[in-house]
Amino acid sequence: MLAQSYTIGLYGAAAGLSIYGVMLLVFARETIPAEVTAAASSLRDQLQGYWQALRDKPSSAGQRLYPGADDHVVDLGAAIGLCQDGFGISEQRYGWLATTNA
């Protein structure tokens, strides 16, 4: 559908995001118990969770690999432009690929 009209796709995405925002405002609630938030009063206590997350080696490795995966998206965009300009392939042939990067 996006290969035919990007306008329809972008309006659909805007509507979906708006609906999600309204649902979040209406249905979201705090899940942290009040006694936990009152106990963590010092800055050191509040930042302690970050140090634990940084020491988690599998999680840290995944966070370091994510920017590398993002580079492949840029390469794909360049290859798509090359196919259209250099080889005369119509944008309708690969138009859905842009939606995966949005």
ZIQUIZI-V973572 format. One record per residue. PSI is psi as a letter, one per 40 degrees, with the letter a starting at -180 (999 if undefined). NEAR is the number of other ideal C-beta (glycine too) atoms within 12 Angstrom. Layout:
psi=PSI near=NEAR
psi=PSI near=NEAR
This chain:
psi=d near=16
psi=d near=23
psi=d near=17
psi=d near=13
psi=h near=13
psi=d near=19
psi=d near=12
psi=d near=15
psi=d near=20
psi=d near=17
psi=d near=15
psi=d near=18
psi=d near=19
psi=d near=15
psi=d near=14
psi=d near=15
psi=d near=15
psi=d near=14
psi=d near=15
psi=d near=15
psi=d near=14
psi=d near=13
psi=d near=12
psi=d near=12
psi=d near=11
psi=d near=10
psi=e near=10
psi=i near=11
psi=i near=8
psi=h near=8
psi=e near=8
psi=h near=12
psi=i near=10
psi=d near=10
psi=d near=9
psi=d near=14
psi=d near=13
psi=d near=11
psi=d near=13
psi=g near=17
psi=d near=11
psi=i near=10
psi=d near=9
psi=d near=11
psi=d near=15
psi=d near=14
psi=e near=13
psi=d near=15
psi=d near=15
psi=d near=15
psi=d near=13
psi=d near=12
psi=d near=15
psi=d near=15
psi=e near=12
psi=h near=14
psi=d near=12
psi=d near=11
psi=d near=15
psi=d near=16
psi=d near=12
psi=d near=14
psi=d near=15
psi=d near=14
psi=d near=14
psi=d near=14
psi=d near=12
psi=d near=14
psi=d near=15
psi=d near=14
psi=d near=13
psi=d near=16
psi=d near=19
psi=d near=15
psi=d near=15
psi=d near=19
psi=d near=20
psi=d near=15
psi=d near=18
psi=d near=25
psi=d near=18
psi=d near=15
psi=d near=19
psi=d near=20
psi=d near=13
psi=d near=11
psi=e near=13
psi=f near=10
psi=h near=17
psi=i near=14
psi=d near=19
psi=d near=16
psi=d near=14
psi=e near=23
psi=d near=21
psi=d near=18
psi=d near=22
psi=d near=22
psi=d near=17
psi=e near=14
psi=e near=17
psi=999 near=17
